[in-house]
Amino acid sequence: MSQETHKFFIPVMGTGFTIDSILRVGKYGISSVMSLVDDRLIDKVRCHYAKQWGLSDKAVPKRGSVDRAKRIQLYLELCTDVLCRQVTELQAQPFAPGNDKSRYFRLLPDTNPAKAQFLRYMERAADQPDAEEEKALNQHIVPGRIGCNIMTKLDGAWFDRDGKRIETELSDAKAAILGLAEAKGDYELVLSAGVNPTLFGYLESFSGFYPDEHGHTAKKIILKVSDLRSALIQGKLLAKKGFALPSFAWSPV
């Protein structure tokens, strides 16, 4: 979604610990991964932030898997919208010590050229303000990437207490993928919990997981793996389906 700014990101932590991390630190260029397991929690968080930002805070009723997808879609679109507003507000701030704009640049790693350029400019900004250099620095202010974790094992069948299979339009995992695929914006899909050929096949239904005519992929695939063998097996399965070579997030055990 944006050029690389930091050498780290906030990984998914449970179902709720990082659900809104992107709205807290994304404006500083820090990427974060949220869990898409609990769609009811997601809708509550969306309504909370929607009210803060003057957006529609009407909850989505729970009627089935398609509504689960809709809740996820609306929250991801809210994150994209709010993050864009936050970055615009950050760019509009003056170049002054102690404000959020200064914090953005000072949080960058020392190896990032934008940080060195900012520090040099701040040393002389009071005496020699330069509108062109400020414009160039503002272009370095980019949001963090929005990552979404889906556990592939959530693609299983569901049964009631009597052992009778519950018929749903989509499994939880597929509904989450549908919500992400339909959401406007760029996102990273982090798949974890092993191989699921059926779920991988479902990804083929959506053009967003493929590069467009300009080579841009709106929905990038990342595999969260614990060993090289798993990475090779899953990577080959996805490559055979025509997806761009996925990235890997190592999860040591």
ABEGO torsion letter per residue (X at the ends): XBBBABABBBBBBEAAAAAAAAAAAAAAGBBBBBBAABAAAAAAAAAAAAAAAGBBABBBBBAEAAAAAAAAAAAAAAAAAAAAAAAAAAAABBBBBGBAAAAAAAABBAABAAAAAAAAAAAAAAABBBAAAAAAAAAABBBBBBBBBBBAAAABBBBBAAGBBBBBABBAAAAAAAAAAABBEBBBBBBBGEBBAAAAAAAAABAAABBBAAGBBABBBBBBBABAAAAAAAAAAAAAAGBBBBBBBBBBX
